[in-house]
């Protein structure tokens, strides 16, 4: 697949999400009248990785706090080790304790508060969409998206565990919502 086709596919996914937010009854924007579109970094193939998930021998249960003073349970399943602009980084992949067959890979990075949502961003990995035949995973930071709380405080979103706070900028994926003043942290 060429980089151009790839970029086109990501742009199509982004457009679909905008349509969903603008029109769908379950959009996080009540009434949709206020929806201002979404902002993204340009698609950059350098942020698309094919990686093995290094499973942990001890898969600990992790309680993740949420924005609404609640908590959600995950299992710390494995980790991805890779480089961003020459810096070695590690991201933990969490599986919902409910046993769903998917991974949640949340992260914070140096763009938070400046260009991206202050509380960080999420990636979801599903075996049928993000796993290759030989078992490697496609970790594509171009697909990083904002928690629904970035648009509507009525939602409860899991906060990102500190072990997934990166000290490098990830200039890929979704930016802060244009309708939100950047640099403004919600106090809960």
N, C-alpha and C positions, 0 to 999 in steps of 0.2 A: 504494500500500500504506500502510495507516495505521501509525502508530507502535506501536499496540497489537498488530497482527498481526505486525509486525516483531519486537517484543520477545518475543512468544509463540514465534516461529520460532527465535530464538536460544536461548530456554529449552528448547525441544524438543531442539535440537542438544546442549545441555549435558547434558540428561538421558540422551541416547543415549550420550554419551561416558562418563558415570558407569556406565551399565549395562555398557558394553564393559569398563571397568576392573574392574568387580566380577565379571564372569562369563567374559570371553573368555580362552581359553588363551594368547593372545599379549599379554595385559595386562602392563604393567610391574610389576604387583604379584604376586610369586610366591605362589601359594596363595590370593591374594585375601583371606585372613583379616584382613589388617591394613588393608584399604582403608577409609578414613574419609570417603569422599565428597569432592567438590571444592568449593572456595569461589570465588565470582565477585563482581565488582561488579554492582550492578543494571544492566540494559541501559539504555544512554543513547544515543538516536538522534543526539545531537550528535557522537558519536565515529564516526559512519559517514560516510565521504567518498566522493565520486565525482570521480576525478582523472585527468588525463592522465599517462601515464608518460613523462617527458622522457628520451628515449634519449640515452646518451652517444655522441659521435662516436667516441671511442676506448674500446672495450669491453675494459678490462684484465682479465687473469686475477688472481684473488685467492686466496691460500692462507689458509684460515681454520684457526686452531688449534682443537683439540678438548679436551674435558675429560680425555681419556685420553692426553694427550701425542701425539696423532696430528694429522693435518691433513686438510682436505677442500678440494677445488678448486671455485671458483665463478667466474662471469664477472660483473663489475660492469656491469650492463646499462643501468640508467637510474635516475632518481630521482623521488620524489614531493615536491612542495613544497606545504605547507598550513599551517594555523594551528591550534594547540591553545590554547584560552582566550586568544586574542589574540596568542600568541607564534608567530612564524614558525618552522617546523621543516622539516627535509629528511630524508627517509629514503631510503637507497639500496636498490634492488631487485636481488637477485643471482639469477642463473640457474645451476643446477647445471652444472658443466663437462661432465657426462655427456650434456648436450644435451636433458634432459627439458624439456618445454614447461610450465614453471611458474616462479614467482618465489618466492624466500625473502626475506621482509622481517622481519629480526630487529630488536629494539630494546631498549635499556635506558632507564630513565627514573627520575624522582625517587622513585617509590614502591618501588623495589627495596630489599630488606632490611627495609623497614618493613612493607609490606603485601603485596608481591609477591616472587616468587622472585629472590634476589640476583643471579643471573647474567643476568637479563633474560628476555624472552619472544619468541615467534615469531608471525609471520603467514605463511600460505601463500596464494599467489594462483594460481588455475588459470583458464585462458582460458574454459573452458565455464561456470564457476561465478561468476567474479568480474569478467568483462569484459562491458560492455554492447555493444549492437549498433554504436554509433558509436566503439567502441575505448577508451572511458574505463574505468578500473578502479575497482572498489569496494574501497576500503581501509577495512575495518571493524575498529576497534580493540576493539570488543566481542568480537571473535573471537580476540583475542590469547590464546595458550596457552603453557603451560610446556613447556620441553624435557623429554623423558622422564627426564633426569638429576635433575630436581626430585623424582622419586619413587623412583628406583632408581639407585644409583651404578654399577651394572654397565653402564649404557648409555654410549655415547660420543656426546657432543653438541657440535656446532660452537659456539664462543664468538662473541659478537657483536662485529663489527668496531667500532672506536672511533668511526668516522664516524657510526654509528647510535646513539650514546649521546646521549639527549635530556636537556636540563637543565630539563625541565618534567615535572610528574607526569601520568601517563596512568592516570586512575582508571576503567579500563574493562578488561573481559576477565577472565582468570583470576587469582586471588590466589594467594598462597603456599599450598602444600599444608597442610591443617590438621594433618596428622600430623607436620609438621616444625617444629622450633623456629625461628621467624622471627628474623632478625638473626644467625643462625648461618651463617657462611660455611664451606663445605667447603674444606679445604686439600688441594691435589693435589700 
